[in-house]
Amino acid sequence: MTDHLTLPASLAPWAPALSALTTDVALAMGPLVRQIDELFSRTEGDSTDDGLPDGYAGLAARGTIERLLPSQLLLMQELPDEFVRRATDGELLYLAPSTRSAAARGRVVVLVDTGPGQLGAARLVQLAALVVLHRRAAGQGRSMVIGVLGERPGSWQGGDLGGQLAAWLVARRAAEPNPSTVLEWTDQIDAADQAWLLTGPQLASHLPDRSRVLVSDEQEWGVDGATAVRVVVGERHLDLALPRGEVALRVLRGAGFRDTSVGAGAGAGPLRAPMFPSTAPYLIARGDGPAEVVSVRVPTGRPRRHRLPGPALAACWLGRRLVVLSCVDETLRAVVIGKPLGHLQDLAVPLAAVGITVRDVEAAAEGALSPLYFQGGDLLCEFGGDWWSLSTRNNRRLSSYLAVAPGKQVDTPRMVWRSGNHLEVTGLPGAVGIPASAQVVLGAGTRTAWSSGGTSWHIHDASGLVGDVAVDQGTKVIGVVDIGGPQLVTLSSGGLIVRLVSPARTQTLTRWSGGMGEPALHPSRPWLAVPRPDGLIEVADLAANEVLYAVRSTG
């Protein structure tokens, strides 16, 4: 495979290790690989062997002047400016020394943390580190094996690097590992083995020995996610820029590997069941299967696919974090994609604790994701018509809650709850007198629509009644928008025709009707996400009556 991999001189020594990647991905990952290798070398030297010199073992991108290749010395004489440039950029080539030792050689054993805290950018660091460790193992005459924390201790992944990367790529764990998990795996390591751990700062902070622990932590973010990470090994660290977004996404979806079987389970199926989980300009949809979620910033972002460790049930955006509630081993777990969020990644709620079954999960995974909300550090989510408050401390059924929607602050949602024989709504005066049996739809700000019979709707805000609207029997009210005044967005009883209904008139939105599923309305903007054939989702600006953004299935 290396015959077809064309790399610059600075990456030539890495050609065998990078040969599992396509050329463009290898070039993009190259700087990350080189810098992590340099960090390893500064931490423990080029080789951990203490044996006698045994000739040379190929080429290296650094070394002493006496090991500089003759061709590089000739370059210094003939093209001194180019020599200086290559020296500055670390592109000179040296002979790599080899050693031999009478001591028995063990394996290079790499334990990888694939919990929620290591999703996204940390996975790119892990990929680069695995390439580096594989090359260093080969240079030392060792084999490399990989173990995934959370799987059965001792179930090592050996073989060639391509096969190891394939197993690593699909490994996802819902729970964060703990020190006892690491201990269970290290008990399976032989004395002659050289062990490494790839993890994040949370686990590393609880380990007594971090000399061979690589810790990665996101440091800078852009519109499409993390742009830089801090990598720490022992007492040394580097701040590293990440490959550009589209290359990073290809790698994480398995599309940047020469072996097409790598990442085959992370396909690019059609998008469906859109939702706007918060007042932020983010759309979320289901992707390929129940365990894949696609997110995109509207109207300027690119779709990003997220593989979860189990079926995804609910989701929300919090700042630049995507939080997804996933079911793993009959337990609800919160997966935080982005910077860690308190102890949320430790959430573990048995299905029985919230009164649902595996069959309920399977049915829910066929429909749209439910919204998640934060309240005082707890998660609010609806299961089977009941609202629950979930936390690492306790779980409570909120029997009086009927509806929840985003509020002015991310941790103070708007709510509708029963109070005696009437309903209370966050932001509305109690004198509104909404009957306890009424249907209620929450809109932006304090805007609220309610109806006792389903055909006559009343729209209120903090100032009082702002309009009465009549709809046909069986019509579903999706939400409330303000387009020249308050209007209801409705869906016909057949689920096909979308209308804007105001106190003065009813307007059929033919252009946005006839979708492949129920459309989703943004909670604070006049945006309607309409699923179309072939995995397309159109986001319509109802105020302008035009397509704001089209989200397509990404390959």
Buried (B, 14 or more C-beta within 10 A) or exposed (E): EEEEBEBEBBBBBBBBBBBBBBBEBBBBBBBBBBBBBBBBBEBBEBBBBEBEEEEEBEBBBBBEEEBBBEEBEEBBEEEEEEBEEBBEEEBBBBBBBBBEBEEEBBBBBBBBBBBBBBBBBBBBBBBBBBBBBBBBBBBBBBBBBBBBBBBEBEEBBEBEBBBBBBBBBBBBBBBBBBEEBBEBBBEBBEEEBBBBBBBBEBBBEEBEEBEBBBBBBBBEBEEBBBBBBBBBBBEEEBEBEBBEBEBBBBBBBBBBBBBEEBBEBBBBBBBBBBBBBBBBBBBBBBBBBBBBBBBBBBBEBBBBBBBBBBBBBBBBBBEBBBBBBBBBEEBBBBBBBBBBBEBBBBBBBEBEBBEBEEEBBEEBBEEBBBBBBBBEEBBBBBBEEBBBBBBBEEBEBBEEBBBBBBBEEBEBBBBBBBEEEBBBBBBBEEEBEBEEEBBBBBBBBBBBBBBEEBEEBBBBBEEEEBBEBEBEEEBBBBBBBBBEEBBBBBBBEEBEBBBBBBBEEBBEBEEBBEBBBBBBBBBBBBBBBBBBEEBBBBBBBBBEBEBBBEBBBBE
